[in-house]
Amino acid sequence: MDKNVIEGKAKQAMGAAKQKVGEVTGNREMEAKGAAKRAEGKVQEGVGKAKDAVRDGVRNLKH
């Protein structure tokens, strides 16, 4: 598993928590930053999954 997958999932979790705290406290800025962090995490996870797919494809070509 590519490190981007793990880091992306961590960012999503942190963003979700920050977003929820923003919702509960009425802090729209914190809520927006949390949503942005979640989106960043999803993109990073996608990059990691793409790298894994390419790596697996190359591995299959070699065998």
PDBQT receptor file of N, H, CA, C and O in Angstrom, charges set to zero:
ATOM      1  N   MET A   1       0.844  -1.166   0.000  1.00  0.00    +0.000 N 
ATOM      2  CA  MET A   1       0.000   0.000   0.000  1.00  0.00    +0.000 C 
ATOM      3  C   MET A   1       0.894   1.236   0.000  1.00  0.00    +0.000 C 
ATOM      4  O   MET A   1       1.850   1.335   0.770  1.00  0.00    +0.000 OA
ATOM      5  N   ASP A   2       0.566   2.159  -0.869  1.00  0.00    +0.000 N 
ATOM      6  H   ASP A   2      -0.210   2.079  -1.495  1.00  0.00    +0.000 HD
ATOM      7  CA  ASP A   2       1.333   3.385  -0.987  1.00  0.00    +0.000 C 
ATOM      8  C   ASP A   2       1.095   4.275   0.240  1.00  0.00    +0.000 C 
ATOM      9  O   ASP A   2      -0.001   4.302   0.800  1.00  0.00    +0.000 OA
ATOM     10  N   LYS A   3       2.134   4.996   0.640  1.00  0.00    +0.000 N 
ATOM     11  H   LYS A   3       3.024   4.974   0.184  1.00  0.00    +0.000 HD
ATOM     12  CA  LYS A   3       2.022   5.849   1.833  1.00  0.00    +0.000 C 
ATOM     13  C   LYS A   3       0.977   6.942   1.647  1.00  0.00    +0.000 C 
ATOM     14  O   LYS A   3       0.415   7.426   2.630  1.00  0.00    +0.000 OA
ATOM     15  N   ASN A   4       0.706   7.341   0.406  1.00  0.00    +0.000 N 
ATOM     16  H   ASN A   4       1.162   6.948  -0.392  1.00  0.00    +0.000 HD
ATOM     17  CA  ASN A   4      -0.298   8.374   0.162  1.00  0.00    +0.000 C 
ATOM     18  C   ASN A   4      -1.699   7.905   0.555  1.00  0.00    +0.000 C 
ATOM     19  O   ASN A   4      -2.528   8.713   0.973  1.00  0.00    +0.000 OA
ATOM     20  N   VAL A   5      -1.961   6.622   0.426  1.00  0.00    +0.000 N 
ATOM     21  H   VAL A   5      -1.288   5.965   0.087  1.00  0.00    +0.000 HD
ATOM     22  CA  VAL A   5      -3.264   6.083   0.825  1.00  0.00    +0.000 C 
ATOM     23  C   VAL A   5      -3.440   6.274   2.334  1.00  0.00    +0.000 C 
ATOM     24  O   VAL A   5      -4.483   6.741   2.791  1.00  0.00    +0.000 OA
ATOM     25  N   ILE A   6      -2.427   5.913   3.087  1.00  0.00    +0.000 N 
ATOM     26  H   ILE A   6      -1.579   5.534   2.716  1.00  0.00    +0.000 HD
ATOM     27  CA  ILE A   6      -2.494   6.018   4.549  1.00  0.00    +0.000 C 
ATOM     28  C   ILE A   6      -2.578   7.478   4.987  1.00  0.00    +0.000 C 
ATOM     29  O   ILE A   6      -3.414   7.837   5.817  1.00  0.00    +0.000 OA
ATOM     30  N   GLU A   7      -1.714   8.309   4.428  1.00  0.00    +0.000 N 
ATOM     31  H   GLU A   7      -1.035   8.017   3.754  1.00  0.00    +0.000 HD
ATOM     32  CA  GLU A   7      -1.717   9.720   4.797  1.00  0.00    +0.000 C 
ATOM     33  C   GLU A   7      -3.027  10.394   4.391  1.00  0.00    +0.000 C 
ATOM     34  O   GLU A   7      -3.544  11.249   5.110  1.00  0.00    +0.000 OA
ATOM     35  N   GLY A   8      -3.556  10.002   3.238  1.00  0.00    +0.000 N 
ATOM     36  H   GLY A   8      -3.136   9.308   2.653  1.00  0.00    +0.000 HD
ATOM     37  CA  GLY A   8      -4.827  10.566   2.785  1.00  0.00    +0.000 C 
ATOM     38  C   GLY A   8      -5.971  10.208   3.714  1.00  0.00    +0.000 C 
ATOM     39  O   GLY A   8      -6.813  11.051   4.022  1.00  0.00    +0.000 OA
ATOM     40  N   LYS A   9      -6.003   8.968   4.158  1.00  0.00    +0.000 N 
ATOM     41  H   LYS A   9      -5.319   8.284   3.907  1.00  0.00    +0.000 HD
ATOM     42  CA  LYS A   9      -7.057   8.547   5.099  1.00  0.00    +0.000 C 
ATOM     43  C   LYS A   9      -6.927   9.298   6.422  1.00  0.00    +0.000 C 
ATOM     44  O   LYS A   9      -7.933   9.655   7.036  1.00  0.00    +0.000 OA
ATOM     45  N   ALA A  10      -5.699   9.536   6.860  1.00  0.00    +0.000 N 
ATOM     46  H   ALA A  10      -4.882   9.246   6.362  1.00  0.00    +0.000 HD
ATOM     47  CA  ALA A  10      -5.480  10.279   8.104  1.00  0.00    +0.000 C 
ATOM     48  C   ALA A  10      -5.980  11.716   7.956  1.00  0.00    +0.000 C 
ATOM     49  O   ALA A  10      -6.616  12.250   8.864  1.00  0.00    +0.000 OA
ATOM     50  N   LYS A  11      -5.695  12.335   6.822  1.00  0.00    +0.000 N 
ATOM     51  H   LYS A  11      -5.178  11.902   6.084  1.00  0.00    +0.000 HD
ATOM     52  CA  LYS A  11      -6.159  13.707   6.589  1.00  0.00    +0.000 C 
ATOM     53  C   LYS A  11      -7.683  13.764   6.544  1.00  0.00    +0.000 C 
ATOM     54  O   LYS A  11      -8.294  14.715   7.032  1.00  0.00    +0.000 OA
ATOM     55  N   GLN A  12      -8.282  12.744   5.960  1.00  0.00    +0.000 N 
ATOM     56  H   GLN A  12      -7.786  11.972   5.564  1.00  0.00    +0.000 HD
ATOM     57  CA  GLN A  12      -9.744  12.710   5.922  1.00  0.00    +0.000 C 
ATOM     58  C   GLN A  12     -10.321  12.639   7.324  1.00  0.00    +0.000 C 
ATOM     59  O   GLN A  12     -11.298  13.321   7.633  1.00  0.00    +0.000 OA
ATOM     60  N   ALA A  13      -9.724  11.820   8.168  1.00  0.00    +0.000 N 
ATOM     61  H   ALA A  13      -8.930  11.265   7.917  1.00  0.00    +0.000 HD
ATOM     62  CA  ALA A  13     -10.204  11.685   9.547  1.00  0.00    +0.000 C 
ATOM     63  C   ALA A  13     -10.031  12.997  10.321  1.00  0.00    +0.000 C 
ATOM     64  O   ALA A  13     -10.931  13.425  11.044  1.00  0.00    +0.000 OA
ATOM     65  N   MET A  14      -8.870  13.624  10.161  1.00  0.00    +0.000 N 
ATOM     66  H   MET A  14      -8.138  13.276   9.574  1.00  0.00    +0.000 HD
ATOM     67  CA  MET A  14      -8.622  14.886  10.855  1.00  0.00    +0.000 C 
ATOM     68  C   MET A  14      -9.573  15.964  10.347  1.00  0.00    +0.000 C 
ATOM     69  O   MET A  14     -10.104  16.758  11.123  1.00  0.00    +0.000 OA
ATOM     70  N   GLY A  15      -9.776  15.978   9.038  1.00  0.00    +0.000 N 
ATOM     71  H   GLY A  15      -9.345  15.332   8.408  1.00  0.00    +0.000 HD
ATOM     72  CA  GLY A  15     -10.687  16.964   8.457  1.00  0.00    +0.000 C 
ATOM     73  C   GLY A  15     -12.116  16.770   8.920  1.00  0.00    +0.000 C 
ATOM     74  O   GLY A  15     -12.817  17.741   9.205  1.00  0.00    +0.000 OA
ATOM     75  N   ALA A  16     -12.553  15.517   8.998  1.00  0.00    +0.000 N 
ATOM     76  H   ALA A  16     -11.983  14.729   8.767  1.00  0.00    +0.000 HD
ATOM     77  CA  ALA A  16     -13.911  15.232   9.456  1.00  0.00    +0.000 C 
ATOM     78  C   ALA A  16     -14.102  15.701  10.898  1.00  0.00    +0.000 C 
ATOM     79  O   ALA A  16     -15.137  16.272  11.240  1.00  0.00    +0.000 OA
ATOM     80  N   ALA A  17     -13.097  15.456  11.740  1.00  0.00    +0.000 N 
ATOM     81  H   ALA A  17     -12.256  14.991  11.462  1.00  0.00    +0.000 HD
ATOM     82  CA  ALA A  17     -13.180  15.883  13.133  1.00  0.00    +0.000 C 
ATOM     83  C   ALA A  17     -13.233  17.408  13.229  1.00  0.00    +0.000 C 
ATOM     84  O   ALA A  17     -14.036  17.967  13.977  1.00  0.00    +0.000 OA
ATOM     85  N   LYS A  18     -12.376  18.062  12.470  1.00  0.00    +0.000 N 
ATOM     86  H   LYS A  18     -11.724  17.608  11.863  1.00  0.00    +0.000 HD
ATOM     87  CA  LYS A  18     -12.330  19.528  12.490  1.00  0.00    +0.000 C 
ATOM     88  C   LYS A  18     -13.653  20.107  11.963  1.00  0.00    +0.000 C 
ATOM     89  O   LYS A  18     -14.173  21.088  12.494  1.00  0.00    +0.000 OA
ATOM     90  N   GLN A  19     -14.176  19.482  10.921  1.00  0.00    +0.000 N 
ATOM     91  H   GLN A  19     -13.753  18.685  10.489  1.00  0.00    +0.000 HD
ATOM     92  CA  GLN A  19     -15.434  19.932  10.349  1.00  0.00    +0.000 C 
ATOM     93  C   GLN A  19     -16.573  19.787  11.372  1.00  0.00    +0.000 C 
ATOM     94  O   GLN A  19     -17.405  20.683  11.513  1.00  0.00    +0.000 OA
ATOM     95  N   LYS A  20     -16.600  18.673  12.068  1.00  0.00    +0.000 N 
ATOM     96  H   LYS A  20     -15.924  17.945  11.954  1.00  0.00    +0.000 HD
ATOM     97  CA  LYS A  20     -17.653  18.424  13.058  1.00  0.00    +0.000 C 
ATOM     98  C   LYS A  20     -17.556  19.418  14.215  1.00  0.00    +0.000 C 
ATOM     99  O   LYS A  20     -18.572  19.940  14.674  1.00  0.00    +0.000 OA
ATOM    100  N   VAL A  21     -16.328  19.679  14.690  1.00  0.00    +0.000 N 
ATOM    101  H   VAL A  21     -15.502  19.254  14.318  1.00  0.00    +0.000 HD
ATOM    102  CA  VAL A  21     -16.148  20.658  15.766  1.00  0.00    +0.000 C 
ATOM    103  C   VAL A  21     -16.641  22.026  15.298  1.00  0.00    +0.000 C 
ATOM    104  O   VAL A  21     -17.293  22.749  16.051  1.00  0.00    +0.000 OA
ATOM    105  N   GLY A  22     -16.328  22.371  14.063  1.00  0.00    +0.000 N 
ATOM    106  H   GLY A  22     -15.799  21.783  13.451  1.00  0.00    +0.000 HD
ATOM    107  CA  GLY A  22     -16.807  23.638  13.511  1.00  0.00    +0.000 C 
ATOM    108  C   GLY A  22     -18.322  23.706  13.459  1.00  0.00    +0.000 C 
ATOM    109  O   GLY A  22     -18.914  24.742  13.761  1.00  0.00    +0.000 OA
ATOM    110  N   GLU A  23     -18.955  22.596  13.075  1.00  0.00    +0.000 N 
ATOM    111  H   GLU A  23     -18.475  21.754  12.829  1.00  0.00    +0.000 HD
ATOM    112  CA  GLU A  23     -20.413  22.554  13.035  1.00  0.00    +0.000 C 
ATOM    113  C   GLU A  23     -21.003  22.734  14.431  1.00  0.00    +0.000 C 
ATOM    114  O   GLU A  23     -21.929  23.521  14.630  1.00  0.00    +0.000 OA
ATOM    115  N   VAL A  24     -20.455  21.995  15.391  1.00  0.00    +0.000 N 
ATOM    116  H   VAL A  24     -19.703  21.355  15.229  1.00  0.00    +0.000 HD
ATOM    117  CA  VAL A  24     -20.994  22.016  16.753  1.00  0.00    +0.000 C 
ATOM    118  C   VAL A  24     -20.818  23.381  17.408  1.00  0.00    +0.000 C 
ATOM    119  O   VAL A  24     -21.703  23.858  18.118  1.00  0.00    +0.000 OA
ATOM    120  N   THR A  25     -19.674  24.002  17.164  1.00  0.00    +0.000 N 
ATOM    121  H   THR A  25     -18.955  23.614  16.587  1.00  0.00    +0.000 HD
ATOM    122  CA  THR A  25     -19.390  25.293  17.800  1.00  0.00    +0.000 C 
ATOM    123  C   THR A  25     -19.902  26.484  16.999  1.00  0.00    +0.000 C 
ATOM    124  O   THR A  25     -19.873  27.618  17.477  1.00  0.00    +0.000 OA
ATOM    125  N   GLY A  26     -20.371  26.225  15.780  1.00  0.00    +0.000 N 
ATOM    126  H   GLY A  26     -20.394  25.303  15.392  1.00  0.00    +0.000 HD
ATOM    127  CA  GLY A  26     -20.845  27.318  14.941  1.00  0.00    +0.000 C 
ATOM    128  C   GLY A  26     -19.716  28.097  14.291  1.00  0.00    +0.000 C 
ATOM    129  O   GLY A  26     -19.927  29.206  13.801  1.00  0.00    +0.000 OA
ATOM    130  N   ASN A  27     -18.527  27.529  14.284  1.00  0.00    +0.000 N 
ATOM    131  H   ASN A  27     -18.355  26.627  14.683  1.00  0.00    +0.000 HD
ATOM    132  CA  ASN A  27     -17.356  28.173  13.692  1.00  0.00    +0.000 C 
ATOM    133  C   ASN A  27     -17.278  27.769  12.222  1.00  0.00    +0.000 C 
ATOM    134  O   ASN A  27     -16.750  26.708  11.887  1.00  0.00    +0.000 OA
ATOM    135  N   ARG A  28     -17.805  28.618  11.356  1.00  0.00    +0.000 N 
ATOM    136  H   ARG A  28     -18.233  29.480  11.628  1.00  0.00    +0.000 HD
ATOM    137  CA  ARG A  28     -17.869  28.300   9.924  1.00  0.00    +0.000 C 
ATOM    138  C   ARG A  28     -16.483  28.172   9.278  1.00  0.00    +0.000 C 
ATOM    139  O   ARG A  28     -16.282  27.373   8.364  1.00  0.00    +0.000 OA
ATOM    140  N   GLU A  29     -15.541  28.968   9.768  1.00  0.00    +0.000 N 
ATOM    141  H   GLU A  29     -15.704  29.617  10.511  1.00  0.00    +0.000 HD
ATOM    142  CA  GLU A  29     -14.187  28.897   9.215  1.00  0.00    +0.000 C 
ATOM    143  C   GLU A  29     -13.556  27.536   9.508  1.00  0.00    +0.000 C 
ATOM    144  O   GLU A  29     -12.946  26.930   8.627  1.00  0.00    +0.000 OA
ATOM    145  N   MET A  30     -13.703  27.059  10.734  1.00  0.00    +0.000 N 
ATOM    146  H   MET A  30     -14.199  27.551  11.450  1.00  0.00    +0.000 HD
ATOM    147  CA  MET A  30     -13.151  25.760  11.097  1.00  0.00    +0.000 C 
ATOM    148  C   MET A  30     -13.865  24.652  10.314  1.00  0.00    +0.000 C 
ATOM    149  O   MET A  30     -13.239  23.688   9.873  1.00  0.00    +0.000 OA
ATOM    150  N   GLU A  31     -15.162  24.803  10.154  1.00  0.00    +0.000 N 
ATOM    151  H   GLU A  31     -15.670  25.586  10.513  1.00  0.00    +0.000 HD
ATOM    152  CA  GLU A  31     -15.941  23.825   9.396  1.00  0.00    +0.000 C 
ATOM    153  C   GLU A  31     -15.451  23.756   7.945  1.00  0.00    +0.000 C 
ATOM    154  O   GLU A  31     -15.301  22.668   7.390  1.00  0.00    +0.000 OA
ATOM    155  N   ALA A  32     -15.207  24.904   7.343  1.00  0.00    +0.000 N 
ATOM    156  H   ALA A  32     -15.329  25.788   7.793  1.00  0.00    +0.000 HD
ATOM    157  CA  ALA A  32     -14.728  24.955   5.960  1.00  0.00    +0.000 C 
ATOM    158  C   ALA A  32     -13.315  24.383   5.839  1.00  0.00    +0.000 C 
ATOM    159  O   ALA A  32     -13.006  23.672   4.883  1.00  0.00    +0.000 OA
ATOM    160  N   LYS A  33     -12.461  24.698   6.815  1.00  0.00    +0.000 N 
ATOM    161  H   LYS A  33     -12.711  25.276   7.592  1.00  0.00    +0.000 HD
ATOM    162  CA  LYS A  33     -11.101  24.149   6.785  1.00  0.00    +0.000 C 
ATOM    163  C   LYS A  33     -11.124  22.637   6.938  1.00  0.00    +0.000 C 
ATOM    164  O   LYS A  33     -10.330  21.936   6.310  1.00  0.00    +0.000 OA
ATOM    165  N   GLY A  34     -12.018  22.136   7.761  1.00  0.00    +0.000 N 
ATOM    166  H   GLY A  34     -12.662  22.706   8.271  1.00  0.00    +0.000 HD
ATOM    167  CA  GLY A  34     -12.153  20.691   7.925  1.00  0.00    +0.000 C 
ATOM    168  C   GLY A  34     -12.614  20.024   6.630  1.00  0.00    +0.000 C 
ATOM    169  O   GLY A  34     -12.104  18.972   6.243  1.00  0.00    +0.000 OA
ATOM    170  N   ALA A  35     -13.582  20.649   5.969  1.00  0.00    +0.000 N 
ATOM    171  H   ALA A  35     -13.996  21.504   6.283  1.00  0.00    +0.000 HD
ATOM    172  CA  ALA A  35     -14.072  20.105   4.699  1.00  0.00    +0.000 C 
ATOM    173  C   ALA A  35     -12.968  20.105   3.651  1.00  0.00    +0.000 C 
ATOM    174  O   ALA A  35     -12.843  19.163   2.869  1.00  0.00    +0.000 OA
ATOM    175  N   ALA A  36     -12.168  21.168   3.641  1.00  0.00    +0.000 N 
ATOM    176  H   ALA A  36     -12.270  21.933   4.276  1.00  0.00    +0.000 HD
ATOM    177  CA  ALA A  36     -11.064  21.250   2.691  1.00  0.00    +0.000 C 
ATOM    178  C   ALA A  36     -10.013  20.177   2.975  1.00  0.00    +0.000 C 
ATOM    179  O   ALA A  36      -9.459  19.589   2.047  1.00  0.00    +0.000 OA
ATOM    180  N   LYS A  37      -9.741  19.926   4.242  1.00  0.00    +0.000 N 
ATOM    181  H   LYS A  37     -10.191  20.404   4.996  1.00  0.00    +0.000 HD
ATOM    182  CA  LYS A  37      -8.759  18.903   4.626  1.00  0.00    +0.000 C 
ATOM    183  C   LYS A  37      -9.265  17.518   4.224  1.00  0.00    +0.000 C 
ATOM    184  O   LYS A  37      -8.487  16.676   3.775  1.00  0.00    +0.000 OA
ATOM    185  N   ARG A  38     -10.564  17.285   4.386  1.00  0.00    +0.000 N 
ATOM    186  H   ARG A  38     -11.195  17.969   4.751  1.00  0.00    +0.000 HD
ATOM    187  CA  ARG A  38     -11.145  15.999   3.963  1.00  0.00    +0.000 C 
ATOM    188  C   ARG A  38     -10.980  15.820   2.458  1.00  0.00    +0.000 C 
ATOM    189  O   ARG A  38     -10.611  14.741   1.996  1.00  0.00    +0.000 OA
ATOM    190  N   ALA A  39     -11.254  16.872   1.698  1.00  0.00    +0.000 N 
ATOM    191  H   ALA A  39     -11.554  17.748   2.073  1.00  0.00    +0.000 HD
ATOM    192  CA  ALA A  39     -11.119  16.790   0.241  1.00  0.00    +0.000 C 
ATOM    193  C   ALA A  39      -9.665  16.539  -0.150  1.00  0.00    +0.000 C 
ATOM    194  O   ALA A  39      -9.384  15.736  -1.040  1.00  0.00    +0.000 OA
ATOM    195  N   GLU A  40      -8.756  17.224   0.513  1.00  0.00    +0.000 N 
ATOM    196  H   GLU A  40      -8.985  17.876   1.236  1.00  0.00    +0.000 HD
ATOM    197  CA  GLU A  40      -7.322  17.020   0.264  1.00  0.00    +0.000 C 
ATOM    198  C   GLU A  40      -6.940  15.562   0.532  1.00  0.00    +0.000 C 
ATOM    199  O   GLU A  40      -6.184  14.958  -0.229  1.00  0.00    +0.000 OA
ATOM    200  N   GLY A  41      -7.462  15.021   1.601  1.00  0.00    +0.000 N 
ATOM    201  H   GLY A  41      -8.076  15.512   2.219  1.00  0.00    +0.000 HD
ATOM    202  CA  GLY A  41      -7.185  13.626   1.946  1.00  0.00    +0.000 C 
ATOM    203  C   GLY A  41      -7.724  12.654   0.908  1.00  0.00    +0.000 C 
ATOM    204  O   GLY A  41      -7.069  11.665   0.582  1.00  0.00    +0.000 OA
ATOM    205  N   LYS A  42      -8.912  12.930   0.389  1.00  0.00    +0.000 N 
ATOM    206  H   LYS A  42      -9.444  13.734   0.654  1.00  0.00    +0.000 HD
ATOM    207  CA  LYS A  42      -9.496  12.060  -0.639  1.00  0.00    +0.000 C 
ATOM    208  C   LYS A  42      -8.640  12.063  -1.903  1.00  0.00    +0.000 C 
ATOM    209  O   LYS A  42      -8.418  11.022  -2.520  1.00  0.00    +0.000 OA
ATOM    210  N   VAL A  43      -8.167  13.246  -2.276  1.00  0.00    +0.000 N 
ATOM    211  H   VAL A  43      -8.348  14.092  -1.775  1.00  0.00    +0.000 HD
ATOM    212  CA  VAL A  43      -7.306  13.340  -3.463  1.00  0.00    +0.000 C 
ATOM    213  C   VAL A  43      -6.009  12.583  -3.225  1.00  0.00    +0.000 C 
ATOM    214  O   VAL A  43      -5.566  11.822  -4.085  1.00  0.00    +0.000 OA
ATOM    215  N   GLN A  44      -5.399  12.786  -2.066  1.00  0.00    +0.000 N 
ATOM    216  H   GLN A  44      -5.759  13.405  -1.368  1.00  0.00    +0.000 HD
ATOM    217  CA  GLN A  44      -4.137  12.108  -1.770  1.00  0.00    +0.000 C 
ATOM    218  C   GLN A  44      -4.329  10.600  -1.737  1.00  0.00    +0.000 C 
ATOM    219  O   GLN A  44      -3.469   9.863  -2.220  1.00  0.00    +0.000 OA
ATOM    220  N   GLU A  45      -5.424  10.133  -1.185  1.00  0.00    +0.000 N 
ATOM    221  H   GLU A  45      -6.122  10.732  -0.793  1.00  0.00    +0.000 HD
ATOM    222  CA  GLU A  45      -5.703   8.698  -1.167  1.00  0.00    +0.000 C 
ATOM    223  C   GLU A  45      -5.856   8.170  -2.600  1.00  0.00    +0.000 C 
ATOM    224  O   GLU A  45      -5.377   7.082  -2.922  1.00  0.00    +0.000 OA
ATOM    225  N   GLY A  46      -6.522   8.941  -3.444  1.00  0.00    +0.000 N 
ATOM    226  H   GLY A  46      -6.911   9.824  -3.183  1.00  0.00    +0.000 HD
ATOM    227  CA  GLY A  46      -6.687   8.550  -4.843  1.00  0.00    +0.000 C 
ATOM    228  C   GLY A  46      -5.359   8.444  -5.568  1.00  0.00    +0.000 C 
ATOM    229  O   GLY A  46      -5.150   7.530  -6.366  1.00  0.00    +0.000 OA
ATOM    230  N   VAL A  47      -4.460   9.380  -5.290  1.00  0.00    +0.000 N 
ATOM    231  H   VAL A  47      -4.629  10.122  -4.642  1.00  0.00    +0.000 HD
ATOM    232  CA  VAL A  47      -3.118   9.331  -5.888  1.00  0.00    +0.000 C 
ATOM    233  C   VAL A  47      -2.408   8.053  -5.447  1.00  0.00    +0.000 C 
ATOM    234  O   VAL A  47      -1.779   7.374  -6.258  1.00  0.00    +0.000 OA
ATOM    235  N   GLY A  48      -2.509   7.735  -4.180  1.00  0.00    +0.000 N 
ATOM    236  H   GLY A  48      -3.020   8.286  -3.521  1.00  0.00    +0.000 HD
ATOM    237  CA  GLY A  48      -1.879   6.517  -3.667  1.00  0.00    +0.000 C 
ATOM    238  C   GLY A  48      -2.447   5.270  -4.302  1.00  0.00    +0.000 C 
ATOM    239  O   GLY A  48      -1.703   4.346  -4.633  1.00  0.00    +0.000 OA
ATOM    240  N   LYS A  49      -3.760   5.229  -4.476  1.00  0.00    +0.000 N 
ATOM    241  H   LYS A  49      -4.364   5.979  -4.207  1.00  0.00    +0.000 HD
ATOM    242  CA  LYS A  49      -4.394   4.070  -5.109  1.00  0.00    +0.000 C 
ATOM    243  C   LYS A  49      -3.974   3.950  -6.568  1.00  0.00    +0.000 C 
ATOM    244  O   LYS A  49      -3.778   2.845  -7.073  1.00  0.00    +0.000 OA
ATOM    245  N   ALA A  50      -3.835   5.093  -7.248  1.00  0.00    +0.000 N 
ATOM    246  H   ALA A  50      -3.995   5.991  -6.838  1.00  0.00    +0.000 HD
ATOM    247  CA  ALA A  50      -3.380   5.070  -8.637  1.00  0.00    +0.000 C 
ATOM    248  C   ALA A  50      -1.949   4.541  -8.726  1.00  0.00    +0.000 C 
ATOM    249  O   ALA A  50      -1.626   3.746  -9.609  1.00  0.00    +0.000 OA
ATOM    250  N   LYS A  51      -1.099   4.985  -7.807  1.00  0.00    +0.000 N 
ATOM    251  H   LYS A  51      -1.361   5.631  -7.090  1.00  0.00    +0.000 HD
ATOM    252  CA  LYS A  51       0.283   4.498  -7.786  1.00  0.00    +0.000 C 
ATOM    253  C   LYS A  51       0.318   2.991  -7.549  1.00  0.00    +0.000 C 
ATOM    254  O   LYS A  51       1.095   2.269  -8.175  1.00  0.00    +0.000 OA
ATOM    255  N   ASP A  52      -0.537   2.527  -6.633  1.00  0.00    +0.000 N 
ATOM    256  H   ASP A  52      -1.168   3.113  -6.125  1.00  0.00    +0.000 HD
ATOM    257  CA  ASP A  52      -0.611   1.084  -6.370  1.00  0.00    +0.000 C 
ATOM    258  C   ASP A  52      -1.034   0.330  -7.627  1.00  0.00    +0.000 C 
ATOM    259  O   ASP A  52      -0.475  -0.721  -7.940  1.00  0.00    +0.000 OA
ATOM    260  N   ALA A  53      -2.018   0.863  -8.345  1.00  0.00    +0.000 N 
ATOM    261  H   ALA A  53      -2.472   1.717  -8.091  1.00  0.00    +0.000 HD
ATOM    262  CA  ALA A  53      -2.511   0.196  -9.552  1.00  0.00    +0.000 C 
ATOM    263  C   ALA A  53      -1.421   0.118 -10.619  1.00  0.00    +0.000 C 
ATOM    264  O   ALA A  53      -1.258  -0.911 -11.274  1.00  0.00    +0.000 OA
ATOM    265  N   VAL A  54      -0.682   1.206 -10.790  1.00  0.00    +0.000 N 
ATOM    266  H   VAL A  54      -0.815   2.042 -10.258  1.00  0.00    +0.000 HD
ATOM    267  CA  VAL A  54       0.410   1.210 -11.774  1.00  0.00    +0.000 C 
ATOM    268  C   VAL A  54       1.488   0.225 -11.352  1.00  0.00    +0.000 C 
ATOM    269  O   VAL A  54       1.997  -0.540 -12.171  1.00  0.00    +0.000 OA
ATOM    270  N   ARG A  55       1.830   0.249 -10.082  1.00  0.00    +0.000 N 
ATOM    271  H   ARG A  55       1.417   0.871  -9.417  1.00  0.00    +0.000 HD
ATOM    272  CA  ARG A  55       2.858  -0.659  -9.569  1.00  0.00    +0.000 C 
ATOM    273  C   ARG A  55       2.449  -2.119  -9.783  1.00  0.00    +0.000 C 
ATOM    274  O   ARG A  55       3.265  -2.945 -10.190  1.00  0.00    +0.000 OA
ATOM    275  N   ASP A  56       1.170  -2.430  -9.503  1.00  0.00    +0.000 N 
ATOM    276  H   ASP A  56       0.507  -1.758  -9.172  1.00  0.00    +0.000 HD
ATOM    277  CA  ASP A  56       0.675  -3.790  -9.703  1.00  0.00    +0.000 C 
ATOM    278  C   ASP A  56       0.673  -4.162 -11.180  1.00  0.00    +0.000 C 
ATOM    279  O   ASP A  56       0.983  -5.298 -11.541  1.00  0.00    +0.000 OA
ATOM    280  N   GLY A  57       0.325  -3.206 -12.027  1.00  0.00    +0.000 N 
ATOM    281  H   GLY A  57       0.073  -2.284 -11.734  1.00  0.00    +0.000 HD
ATOM    282  CA  GLY A  57       0.324  -3.468 -13.463  1.00  0.00    +0.000 C 
ATOM    283  C   GLY A  57       1.713  -3.764 -13.989  1.00  0.00    +0.000 C 
ATOM    284  O   GLY A  57       1.896  -4.678 -14.792  1.00  0.00    +0.000 OA
ATOM    285  N   VAL A  58       2.686  -2.999 -13.543  1.00  0.00    +0.000 N 
ATOM    286  H   VAL A  58       2.538  -2.257 -12.890  1.00  0.00    +0.000 HD
ATOM    287  CA  VAL A  58       4.074  -3.222 -13.968  1.00  0.00    +0.000 C 
ATOM    288  C   VAL A  58       4.557  -4.577 -13.458  1.00  0.00    +0.000 C 
ATOM    289  O   VAL A  58       5.235  -5.318 -14.169  1.00  0.00    +0.000 OA
ATOM    290  N   ARG A  59       4.204  -4.879 -12.237  1.00  0.00    +0.000 N 
ATOM    291  H   ARG A  59       3.654  -4.276 -11.658  1.00  0.00    +0.000 HD
ATOM    292  CA  ARG A  59       4.588  -6.171 -11.660  1.00  0.00    +0.000 C 
ATOM    293  C   ARG A  59       4.015  -7.332 -12.483  1.00  0.00    +0.000 C 
ATOM    294  O   ARG A  59       4.697  -8.330 -12.714  1.00  0.00    +0.000 OA
ATOM    295  N   ASN A  60       2.781  -7.198 -12.915  1.00  0.00    +0.000 N 
ATOM    296  H   ASN A  60       2.227  -6.387 -12.727  1.00  0.00    +0.000 HD
ATOM    297  CA  ASN A  60       2.131  -8.245 -13.713  1.00  0.00    +0.000 C 
ATOM    298  C   ASN A  60       2.770  -8.384 -15.090  1.00  0.00    +0.000 C 
ATOM    299  O   ASN A  60       2.817  -9.480 -15.649  1.00  0.00    +0.000 OA
ATOM    300  N   LEU A  61       3.261  -7.275 -15.636  1.00  0.00    +0.000 N 
ATOM    301  H   LEU A  61       3.223  -6.385 -15.182  1.00  0.00    +0.000 HD
ATOM    302  CA  LEU A  61       3.923  -7.340 -16.944  1.00  0.00    +0.000 C 
ATOM    303  C   LEU A  61       5.261  -8.085 -16.873  1.00  0.00    +0.000 C 
ATOM    304  O   LEU A  61       5.669  -8.756 -17.821  1.00  0.00    +0.000 OA
ATOM    305  N   LYS A  62       5.916  -7.951 -15.747  1.00  0.00    +0.000 N 
ATOM    306  H   LYS A  62       5.584  -7.406 -14.977  1.00  0.00    +0.000 HD
ATOM    307  CA  LYS A  62       7.218  -8.587 -15.577  1.00  0.00    +0.000 C 
ATOM    308  C   LYS A  62       7.092 -10.098 -15.436  1.00  0.00    +0.000 C 
ATOM    309  O   LYS A  62       8.043 -10.824 -15.729  1.00  0.00    +0.000 OA
ATOM    310  N   HIS A  63       5.931 -10.586 -14.992  1.00  0.00    +0.000 N 
ATOM    311  H   HIS A  63       5.159  -9.997 -14.755  1.00  0.00    +0.000 HD
ATOM    312  CA  HIS A  63       5.760 -12.027 -14.778  1.00  0.00    +0.000 C 
ATOM    313  C   HIS A  63       5.085 -12.615 -15.918  1.00  0.00    +0.000 C 
ATOM    314  O   HIS A  63       4.844 -13.822 -15.937  1.00  0.00    +0.000 OA
TER     315      HIS A  63
